[in-house]
């Protein structure tokens, strides 16, 4: 009998800790970017204590940064 890994759907919404891991940065840097960088995507407020970003928002920002670096 073989054990099959469970299929987990790709994460669509990233809360702060997950966004930090996805982007490879710390909480302080993420907070700084979200407050001061006009190009960084605006966070989505789900509840008073729950904010985050969609994968699409973060991917678009990363792609723009990559284009800047190679231009």
C-alpha positions in Angstrom: 0.0 0.0 0.0 1.4 3.4 -1.0 0.6 6.6 0.7 -0.5 9.3 -1.8 0.3 12.9 -0.8 -2.9 15.0 -0.4 -3.3 17.6 -3.1 -3.4 21.0 -1.6 -4.7 23.9 -3.7 -2.3 26.8 -4.3 -2.6 29.5 -1.8 -4.7 32.4 -3.2 -4.6 34.8 -0.3 -1.4 35.6 1.7 -1.7 36.9 5.2 1.4 38.8 6.6 3.4 35.8 7.7 2.8 33.9 4.4 3.5 37.0 2.3 6.8 37.4 4.1 7.8 33.8 3.2 6.5 34.2 -0.4 8.5 37.4 -0.9 11.5 36.4 1.1 11.5 39.3 3.5 10.8 40.1 7.1 7.7 41.6 8.6 9.4 45.0 9.2 10.3 45.3 5.5 6.9 44.2 4.4 5.2 46.7 6.6 7.6 49.4 5.4 6.9 48.6 1.7 3.1 48.6 2.3 3.2 52.0 4.0 5.7 53.9 1.9 6.1 52.3 -1.6 3.4 53.5 -3.9 4.0 50.6 -6.3 3.5 48.0 -3.6 0.0 46.5 -3.7 -2.5 47.8 -1.2 -3.4 45.3 1.5 -6.9 43.8 1.6 -8.6 44.1 4.9 -10.7 41.0 5.7 -11.5 42.0 9.3 -10.1 44.6 11.7 -7.2 42.2 12.5 -6.8 40.3 9.3 -5.1 41.8 6.2 -3.3 40.3 3.3 -2.7 40.3 -0.4 -3.7 38.1 -3.3 -1.1 35.9 -5.1 -1.9 38.0 -8.3 -1.1 41.3 -6.6 2.2 40.0 -5.2 3.2 38.3 -8.5 2.5 41.5 -10.5 4.6 43.5 -8.1 7.5 41.0 -8.3 7.3 41.0 -12.1 7.4 44.8 -12.2 10.5 44.7 -10.0 12.1 42.1 -12.2 11.4 44.3 -15.3 13.0 47.3 -13.5 16.1 45.3 -12.7 16.6 44.1 -16.3 15.8 47.5 -18.0 
